[in-house]
């Protein structure tokens, strides 16, 4: 699974709700007594610290503050130079040239200077990613000229690949075709630098999972300690080139497995945590609400999506309630039937699901009905969600008058669910399938909230469709067992589930392709996790029509000159995905949550994509002594939204000046 991104299970529930960027109030930002130590949680240990090859959020949490690439994001979501001091793009959109900032240094985890960061480090970083078969290679191999041939072994000379160090301070990329969003990829870790001498000195120990000394650092913080299932500790890099924008001395993240929700508020109240996500369904929420009544605010939805994946070719049955081969075959056939999957999709009460996390008041705020965030991009006065709504209506009457915007459940409809089930049942019984269909969903037995959400899913589906037709069997297993059959599964054969909620995605760059390309049949790392297959020749792939999806995504990707047309074509791919019901969207993976905080409202970096967002990157973040009030947050948000619109417009105009 990938993160940029797929989430570990507890992360789906918690991922960094609430630390958006922007300008805080003058009272807070000028607080002379403001704390300099930030504390919160993390939810999964990294398998590796090799940021160039990992796509998992667990690695990003540990490395994004230590290594900077060419760009970061400012507080309004605009790209801002980091290691790159300036850049230009050729008129044909194929050649990007970056001027490397002089004086940016590599440091050891102890803060000792090692070497200067040069253009060669970026070339070596991409070579390392290619040689080690990075999980994020899909972001680069079809973009950078000659890289796909190198990765495939058709060309063994990396010097022929379209990335080169013109000199120590000039880096050049040559692309296969124009990518208007190319620079937004530069904030993603596969494009970050790597010192070749250090890499060779470490050998197989480079990026060793729990060893901060296995990396060099050129970012705002140094990774000082990492103890499995305990803590991740950072200290300020006192020699960082832009240290004036680093307002924290230390960052400490404590391991959190979701078993004790109230611990977040307790640790906030004690001062150990800098903010806390609250759980309205917890037993002590009324007391917390009374204590913090003027300090609780709901933050906006983030760009990430969490939902349930459908396994179209389950092969392992260690964790199951099925007792016969007949039941296994029946479930597999049912999940290959689109009408049956649509029945599950329409039977899914997302508001009730969200309420297990956000309470009745906040329940609709987090609901999402599409894989791509509906407002991720816009063109010709229409959001991406508007485009999809128009196109999906052509697939059948069941999709007419469906609202796909965020913040409301536009899909739950018990009558539609029954109608789709009736069609599926007729077809399946003709194949000899016997009902009820038993569907296994594994859950982490320590994550009370996640169990509650899956129980909610079970209740809404069984109520709408009837237990004589569908039975949801919840498999409560250990955290490690769950990760091994979902998040860390080595192959599709190890994906031991019928439906899995351990899937989600955060976008990597500013284009719909960052969501939709990952589900192409050729992207085995993610199709394995979302749909239980890692071979595009698997007969189940053809049976559910995924080759048609490939075609739609490829057609969209080939449109590089007209963004409005490009977005319309990607909307067609999303419409196909929505109709297929191979992924059941549920809610935003972050945001739309009740928060108490001592983080200056909107002081961190802001981005919809990449690895420098407020959930993992602490460079600009500021703290204040007092708990943020609801009024203070709302005023800061209104001010930020106005300034953001102005800043984004200015940034768009400035882009033209970089075309040479």
N, C-alpha and C positions, 0 to 999 in steps of 0.2 A: 504494500500500500504506500501511497505516496503522501507526503505532506510537504511540500507544497502540495500534495498533501492528503493523506488519509489520517484519521485521528485514532489514537488509542481510545478505548471505550470511555474511561472516566473523562478524557479530554472532550469527548462529544458533549458531555454534560456541562463542562466547566470552562472550556478554552477561553481564557483571558477576557472574560466579559468586562467591558467597561473602561478600558484605558485608551480611549480615542485621543486623537491629537487636537490641539488648537491652542489658542491663547487663553490663559486663565485670567482671573481677576488680578488687578494690581495688588490688592491686599495680600493675596496668596503668594504671587510670584516674588514679592518684595519682603516676605516674611524672613527676618534675620535669624529666627530660631527654627527655620524649616529643617526637618530631618534630612539626613544624607544617606540613610540606610533604607533600602527598599526590601520588602519581604512579601512573598506570596507562595504559590504552589507550582509544582509540575506533576504530571500524571503518568509518565512512562520513562524508564531509563533508556538511554541511547544504546543501540547495538554497536555503534561506531561513532567516533568523532570526525571521521573523514567526511567533511561537508561537501566534497566534490562528487562523492559517489552515492550518498544517502539521499533519499527523498522523504524520509520520515520526519514528522514534527519533533519526535524525541531528540533527534540530532540537531535540528534547528534551534531548539530551546537552549542547547548547550553551546552552540558555536556562533550564532548570529551576532552576538555582541562582541565577539573576539576578532572576527574577520570582516573587513569591508571590501566591497568590490568597487566598480567604477562609480556607481551611484548609490545614494540612499533616497529616502523620501522626506520632504519637508512636512510641516504640520498641516498643510492643506492638500497633501496627496500628490504634489508635483515632484518630479525627479529633481534631485539636487546633487551637484558633483560631490564625490567622495575622493577616491584615489584619482579619478579623472578630473583634471582641472578645467578642461574644455573639450569640445568635440565638434565634428562636422560630418556631413553625409553627402555623397556625390549626388548629382542631379538625377541619375538613373536609380537611386535608392539602393545600390548594391554594395557600396563601399563606405564603411564607417571608420573614421579615424579619431582616436582619442589621445589627448595630450595628458600624460601621467604627471601628477603633482610631484614636484621635487621635494625631497626631505621627508617623505612618508617612510617610516621604518618598520621592520619586523622586530618583535621582541619575544623573548622566551616567557614562559608562564611566571617566572620570577621578576619580569620587568627588565631583564638585561637586553641591551641592543644586540641584534644579530646581523642585520643587513638592511640595505635600502630596498624598498619595493620598486621593481622596474617592470617595463612592458614584458620582458621575458617571463616573469612570474605568471602572467595571465596566459601566455602561450603554454607554459608547462602545466598550469592548472587544467586547461582543457585537454591536454594530452593525457594527463593522469586520469581524468574522468573517462576518456575514451578507452584507454588501456584497461581500466578496471571495470568497464561495462557499467557505468553509473546508472542508477535507477532513474535519473533525470535526463538521460541522454536524448530522449525524445524532444527535449527543448532545443537541442542544438544540432543533431545529426542531419536533419533535413533542411536546416537553415544555412549552416556554414558550408561554403563551397568545398567539396572534396571530403568532408568529414564522414559521410555515410559510407563511402568506399573504404576509408581507413578503418572504420568500425567493423565493417564486414570482412576485412582482411584482403580486399581486392587491391589495395595499395598500402604498402608497409612503411612508406616514407611520410611522416607527419609534416615535414617541411612543405609538402604539396597541398596541405590543408589551408583553407582560407583564413588563417589567423597568423599574424607575424609581428615580431618586434622590429619595426623599422629602425629604431635606435632605442636607447635605454628609456626614453620618455615619450615614445610614439608607438601606439598600438593600433593595428589595422585589422579589421574583419572584412572579408568579402563574402557576400551572401549569394545563394542560388537564385533568389528572386526577392523583390522588395518586400519588406515587412514593416509597415508603418508603426508597429508597436515594438520594434526591435529593442530600443533602449530600455523599455520596461522590463525586459528579460535580464538586464544587467544587474538588477538587484537580487537575482536568484543565485544560489550558491554554486551551481555548476560552472558559473562564469567568474568565480572568485579566483584570486591568485594563489600560487603555491611556489615557495622557494625550492628550487631543484636540489641544491646542496643539502638542505635540511631534510628533504624527502629521502634522499639517498642515505643520509646518516641514520635515519630511523628504520629504513627497510620495512619489514612487515609490521613493525610496531607503530608506523605512522597512523595517527588517528585512533589509537587504541582506546577502547570505549571509556574506561574510567581513569585515564591518565592525562591530566592537563599538560604534562611535559611533552606529550606526543604531537603537539601543535606549536606553530608560531602564531603570533597575534599582531595585527596591524590596526585593530579596531579600538573602540572606546573603553573596553573592559578586558581584563585578563581572567581566564578561567583559573580559579585558585584551588577549587576542590570539587570532587564529584564522588559521592558515596551512594552506591546502589540502594534504591528504595529508602533513601534518607534525605539527601540534600545536594543541591548544586550551588556553588558559591563563586561570585565574581568580585573583583576589586577594580577600582578605576585605574585605567592606564595613564599614569601621570605624564607620560611622554607622547601621548596621542596628539596628532597634528592639529586636531580641532577640540582640544580639551575644554575650551571655554563653553562649549555646548554640552558638556557632560556635568550634570548637576548632582549626581549621586556618587558616594564614595564606595559603597558596597551594595551588592544585590544578593539576597539569599532566597533560594526557592526550596521549599520543603516538599517532600514526597507526599502525595495525597491519592488515596485509592478509592475515594468516594464513599467509604463506609461510615464516616462520621461527618455529616453535613454541617452540624452545628459548630464543628471545630473551626470553620472559616471565620464565623462571627466572633467566637471566643478569642481567637488569635488576633483578630483585628482590634477587639476591645482591649486586649492586653498590650497592644502595641507591636506585636511580632509581625503582623501582616499590615501592608499599606492600604489594602482595600479588601473587600469581601463580597462575594456573590452570595446573596441570600436565597433561601428556599422557603417560599410561602407555605409549602405543605409540611414543613418540619414541625415537630411537636412544640418547639419553643418560639415559633415565629411571632405569636401575638405579643410575647414579652419583648422580643427584639424590636417589633414594630412600635411598641409603646416607648421604648428607650430611644429609638432613632427616628421617630415619626417625621421630623422635619429634615431628615438627612438621607432619606431613601429616594433614589431616582432610578428610572428605567432608561438604559442606554439604547441606542439604535441598533437594528440588526446589522450584523457583519456580512461580508460577502460569502462566507463559507456555508456549505450545505451538509446536513446530516440526514440520513434516511435509512431505508432498508434495501439491501441488494437481494437479487433473486438468483439462486444457484441453478443454472440450466443443465448441469451435468454432475451432480453429486456422486462421489465415488467412495467416500469414507463414512462409516456409520458407527463410530465408537460412542458418540454422544447422541442417542436417539431413543425415542419411545416406540419406534416401529418394531414389530415382533416377527414380521414375515417379509419375504422377498416381494410378495404381492403388494404389500403396503408401500414398499420402497419404489417399485415400478409405477404404482398409481400416482404417487406424489410427483415423480419425475415427469410423467406424462402430463399431469395437470399443470405443472409450472412451465411446460413447453407450449401450453395453450394460451393464446393472447387473451381470449375472453375470460379465462379463469384468472389471469393476472390482473386484468382490468377490474374484475369483481373484487379482488383484494384491495386494489387501489381506491375504488369508490367506497369500500366498506371501512376504510381507515379514517377514524375520527381524529384528525390532527390536533384540533383544539383540545380535546380531552387528553391526548398524548402530551402536548405541551404543558397542560395544566399540572401534570405530575412534577414538573420542574419549576414552573413559573407561577403556579396558582391560578385561580379563575380570572383574576384581574389582568395578569400579564400573559395569559395563555395565548390569545390571538396574536399578540405582538411578535412572537417568534415564529409563527407558522410560515412555511415556504412551500409553494406548489410546483416549482420548477427546479431543475438541476442548476441552471444558470440563474444567477440573481436577476430578477426582472428588470431592474434599473441599472444593470452593470454597464450597458452602453445604450445610446439613443441615436436616432437619425430621423431627419424629416419630421420632427415633432412627435415621434413615437418611441416609446421605450422598447427594449428588447422583448419584454413580456407582452406588450401590445401586439408586436409582430407575430409572436408565437400563438397568441389567442386567435388571431385571424386565420392562421394556417392550420392549426389543429382542428378547427371547426369543420374542415373539409374531410376529415377522416371518418366522420359518422355522427349521427344524431346525438350520441352520448356526450359529445364534446361541444355541442352548441350551448351557448349561454353559460359557459364556464368562465369564472374569473380567476386569473392566475397571478394577480398582484400579491405582494407580500402582505402579511399582517391579517389575513383572513383565510378561512378554510374553504377554498373554492372547489375542492374535489369530493369531499365527503358527501355521499348521497346513497342512502340505503336502498332506495328503489332502483337506481341505476345498477347498484351492486347485484341485486337480485336478478335483474334482467340479464346482465352479463353472465352470471352464474348459470342461469337456465340454458343459455346458448352453449356454454362450455360443457355442462353436464350431458346435454344431448349428444354432443360430439364424442365426449370421453366414454360414456357408457356404450356407445357404438363400437368403441375400441376394446371393450371388455373391462374398463376401469370400474372398480367398486368404491362407493363412497361410504363413510366420510374420508376426505383427504387429510392425512396427518402431516403437519408442517412443524419441523424442529427449528427453534430459534435459541441459540446459546446465549447466556448472559453471565456476567461476572457476579458471583454470589456475594461479593462484598459491596457491590455498588447498589445500594438500596434504591436510589432514584432511578437508575436504569432499569432495574427489575420492575419498578412501578410503571415505567413507560411501556415496557413490553407487555406487562399485564393489562395495561389500558388498550394496547393494540389487540391483544387476545380477546378482550371483552367486546370491543367494537366490531371486530370481524365475526366472531362467533354469534353475536347478537344479530347482526345484519344478515348473515348467510345461513345461520343455524348449525348447531353442532352435529346434526345428521349429515351435513355437507362438508364442513371444514372444522378441524380441531387444531388449535395452536398448542404445541407441546413445548413448554419453556424448559430448557436444559440449564440448570444452575451449576456452574463449574468454577474452578479457581481462576484467578486472574491470569496466571501463566498458561493454564490450559486453554483459556479463551484466546489469548494472544497467539498461541501456537497453531490454532485452527482457523484464525482469521488474520489478524494484523501481521504476524510473523510467519505465516504458513509458507513453507518452502516451495510448494507447487500447488496446482489446482487440485490434485488428488488429496492433498491435506486439508482442503477447505471443507470442513466437516459440519455442514449446515444446509438447511433448505432456504431460510431467510436469515440474513445477518444485519444487525443494526450497528456493527462495528465498521461502518464505512462512512466516509464523508470526504469533502474536498474543499480546499481553499485555492483560489486561483493564483497562478504564477505570474501572469502578466496581463496587460490591459486589452484583452481581445476575447471574444466568446470561444475561440479555439482552445483557450487554456482550460476550459471546462470540458468541451465536447470532444476534443481530439483524444482525450485519455480513454475513451470508451470504444475507440476504433479496434477492430478485431486483432490488429497487429501489436497492440500495446499490452502484452501478456502480463506485465507486472500489475496493471490495474484491472484488466478484465478478469484475472485470476481472483482478485479480491471482491469485485463487484458482482461477478456473474459465474464464478466457479469454473472457468476454463482458461487455459493458457496456450491453446493451439487454434489458430484461425481455421484450420481444416476440420475441426471437431464437427461432426454431423449436426449437433445441437445448434451450432452457430447459423448454419443455413436454414435450419428448421424455424428459428425465430426471426429470420430475415435480417440479420445484422449486416450482411453484405450491402443491403440497400442503405443502411445507415452509413457505412463506409463511403459509399458513393456520394451521398449528400454532404458529408463532412469534407471530402476531397474537393467537390465542386466549390464549396464555400472558401476553402483554403486557397484555391487557385485564383480567386478574385482579390487582387491586390491594389487596383487602381481606384476603385470606387468603394469607399467604406460603407455607404448606405446599402449598396447592393450586397456587399460582403455580409453585413449584419442580417439582411433579409434571408440570405442563403443559410446562414447558421441558424436562423430562427426556424427554417424548414427542417433542419436536422434535429433541433430541440423538439419540434412538433412531432416528428417521427418517434423520438425517444419517449415523449410523454404518452403517445398512443400505445407504444409497445408495453408500457408498464413493467419494464425490466428493472427499473429502479423506482422505488416508492419514496418520493421526497417527503420529508417530515417537517423540518424546522431549520432555522439558521443555527450554525454550530457555535456562534458567539453573538453577544448582544441581545437586545430585547429582554434584559434580565434586571432584577432589582439589585441595586448596588449601594454599599456604603464605602466611603473612600476618603483617603487623605492625599490622593493624587490631585495635583492642580488640574482642574478640568481642561481637557484638550491641550495638554502640554507635550504629549509624546508625538512621535512621527505618526503619520496617517497614510495608509495605503489600502487599496482593494486587493493588492496582489503582492507576490514576492516574499522575501524573507526579512524585510526590514519594517514590518508593521508593529503596532503597539502591543501585540500579544507576546512578542519575543524580543523586541529591540528597545533598549532603555536609554539611548543616547540623550534625547532631549527632555526626558521625563523629569518633572519637578514634583516635590512633595510639599505639603503645608502642615502646620502643626495641628490645626483644627479639622474636624470632620467636615467635608464638603456639605453644604446645605442644598436642599432641593432647588431653592430659588437661585442660589449661586450657579449651580450646574445649568439650569435652564437659561439663565442670562448669558452664560459663557457659550452655550451651544448656539443661541441666536446670533451672537456676535461672530462666532466662528463660521457659521453657515454663510453669512454675508461676506465676510472676508475671503472665505474659500471660493465663492463664486467669482469674485474679482481677481483673486490670485490665479485661479484656473484659466480664466479668460486671457490674462496677461501671458501666462505660460504658453498657451496655444499660439498666440501671436508671435512669440519669441522663437518658436520652432523654425519658422521660415528663415531666420537669420543663420541657421546652421547648415543650410543647403549650399554647397559650393560647386 
